[in-house]
Amino acid sequence: MRTKVTALLVSLAALWIFAAWVTVRDGLNLAWVAVYNSNVAQPSESLLVELQKERRLTVSRLVSPVLVSSADLSAQRSRTDAAAGEFRRLASSDTLRFAATDELRKRIDRTFRQLDQLRSVRHAVDARQVDRGKAISAYNGPIDSLFQTYYSLATLDDDQLAKDTRTLISLNWARELISREDALLTGVIAAGRFGQAEVAQFTQLVGAERNVMDLAKSDLEEPLPDVYQRLQKSAALSQLHSLEDLVAQQGRPGLRAPIGGEQWQSASSAALNQLHDVVSGAGETMVDRATPVAVGVITRLVLAGVLGLVAVIASIILSITTARALVRQLEKLREAALELANERLPGVVARLAQGEKVDVKAEAPPLEFGPDVIGQVGAAFNTVQETAIRTAVEEAQLRQSIRDILLSLARRTQSLVHRQLTLLDVMERRESDPAELKDLFRIDHLATRMRRNAENLIVLSGASPARAWRRSVPMVDVVRGALAEVEDYTRVTVMPMGETALLGRAVGDVIHLLAELIENAVSFSPPYTMVQVGGQVVASGYAIEIEDRGLGMSAEDLEATNQRIADPPEFNLSSTARLGLYVVSRLAERHGIKVSLKASPYGGTTAVVLLPRDLVIEGGEDLPEEETESGLPRRGTGSRKIALVGAPEAVSAPVQEVVPVPRAPEPPRPLQSVPPPPGDADPDPDRPAPSAGFTPSGLPFRVPQANLAPALAEESRNGDEADDEEDRSPEDIRKIMGSFQSGTRRGRSEAAKLLGDEEDNL
């Protein structure tokens, strides 16, 4: 509060200083009109007149040295140099530099540079190395710079004075255009004829001069009516305009000018002198008008400044005396608010999280702050703290209700999906049509993915999925189980996983975690690319890498995602953008698994899942017997192998028998091992007894040549007689291949049934 009051007072003082400075600057700006006039306008006007005279003599000297002697030209150059020196001295003074703007100083410096170039122009004229057109252009340069300086003087804050200044500059520019006409026509008369482009140049100058003159006179009518009347009734200007019209109408390239030199010089000199007198007199009048205006502005500034300063001092005294009482009451209110925010409210939330009952009235006792405005704020704070604690209680209850709802829905969905999978297994066993079996496998795959979505709800609710294993499972089966829960599994390549197993207590969660990451890799990579999944034993456990070939993520996104996985925030209904990451982070946190994303050298993203050593069992033949989820023991990895159905390339899993298994349209759930020999007890007494022709686990016995085509069976009965026959005919070969194809279809059907039986145990 003290800081804010102090800042308010400082701001008030600063505002007063700024207002005072703006007013002072306005007054100074008007007062500096006299400085601009004495240091720039007057000396530059003299320099402008001398430059115009030297330009006229230079053109005449170039055309005919007889008309202008070198002595006359040298004398004029001396007068020009004197005027330029005086202009340099006054325009470089400290007073003008202080009063001038940056733009005005730059234009004055540019004028100095243009004047310095006159020396080289004069040498070229004396050596007769330039014609009259180039000589005129050379003198136009410094004159144009002087007019640019004039326009910088017309930026006064007083609008009327600035407008009058621009009008005088326009009138002076009209005078310069007449001077350029004079120099051009003097050269033509001295040369005895017009050059090729000089008629057009003269006409353009006349048009520009009359346009500028008309605009300037219209602007002078109201502020300077006497000047306006003088210009309107000027006989010198009328005579000049008559001669201009005559030259413009009758002048032709290669012909003489229609007027004489003395006639033109008399008219132009009279007009130039009159305009010079008008501009000089109007400039002095404008300066006289600006001085009292500046004095009035400064007077008002002094009065307003003194009164404003008194008001500022009074505000400071009043603020200091009243702020102390306010600060004491506000400090009491601040302490109460901090106690609520740092102690009472967090304590209430923590107790609610533990399931305790909270009395809102007891946790939010009212505080007394007095009857004034601060006391009213304190009463409002009492209401706020009571509402805050009540809201915290209701929020905790709402979150618990949402979690219970999610868990209930997930459990119901999980039960229905389990029953659906059981029914699909029965239908797959009795189905022999490959097309129908393909659709059943697809439905089976969709149901498996539905089970993962139901488990996501369970994770979001804070509970653990019911799916669990009691014994360790080979790592390759864990990865295959994850593939069974991925939609576009055919784009996943499973690399060798090594002779490693995962403890049963983590199998379900790891399968779920890997399925989320693989699904993410497949979804965010082009459909023509593959996703590779590989694993190996490392120093701190077992690392599984999931690499896609997508567009990848930026370094900032990777850092934010890894931070979100490593330190998952509390789940709320608003954080629905990346639920998969939240599920992965919770599953990893449950078992101490480290999940990190990094850039892939192929341009995509690689997810690294590091399983801790206490979850991993290493070894090949030394792996202990494990139980499946249904309680059946699993054989070690030293048994014979079977190719993963539906995977992009062959990987291995332990089974008892070797049967030809083709690729299926959808991947099944992880394979389970066969039961123990008949002498061992069946760990699942509710399991139905095996039927004839099948093993105790439901696998069909392999009967050699039991499913041969009729032609092949006939050849087998004939024995060695077939060896003595001549080469088979094309018709026999066709029948043999047809029989082989028919047997392959039956093999697919039996393999699908076999895999469905084994997956049901998971």
Secondary structure, 3 states (H helix, E strand, C coil): CHHHHHHHHHHHHHHHHHHHHHHHHHHHHHHHHHHHHHHHHHHHHHHHHHHHHHHHHHHHHHHCCCCCCHHHHHHHHHHHHHHHHHHHHHHCCHHHHHHCCHHHHHHHHHHHHHHHCHHHHHHHHHCCCCCHHHHHHHHHHHHHHHHHHHHHHCCCCCHHHHHHHHHHHHHHHHHHHHHHHHHHHHHHHHHCCECCCHHHHHHHHHHHHHHHHHHHHHHHCCCCHHHHHHHHCCHHHHHHHHHHHHHHHHCCECCCCCCCHHHHHHHHHHHHHHHHHHHHHHHHHHHHHHHHHHHHHHHHHHHHHHHHHHHHHHHHHHHHHHHHHHHHHHHHHHHHHHHHHHHHHHHHHHHHHCCCCCCHHHHCCCCCCCCCHHHHHHHHHHHHHHHHHHHHHHHHHHHHHHHHHHHHHHHHHHHHHHHHHHHHHHHHHHCCCHHHHHHHHHHHHHHHHHHHHHHHHHHHCCCCCCCCCCCCEEHHHHHHHHHCCCCCHHHEEECCCCCEEECHHHHHHHHHHHHHHHHHHHHCCCCCCCEEEEEEEECCEEEEEEECCCCCCCHHHHHHHHHHHHCCCCCCCCCCCCHHHHHHHHHHHHHCCEEEEEECCCCCEEEEEEEEHHHEEECCCCCCCEECCCCCEECCCCCCEEECCCCCCCCEEECCCCCCCCCCCCCCCCCCCCCCCCCCCCCCCCCCCCCCCECCCCCECCCCCCCCCHHHHHHHHHCCHHHHCCCCCHHHHHHHHHHHHHHHHHHHHHHHHHHHHHHHCC
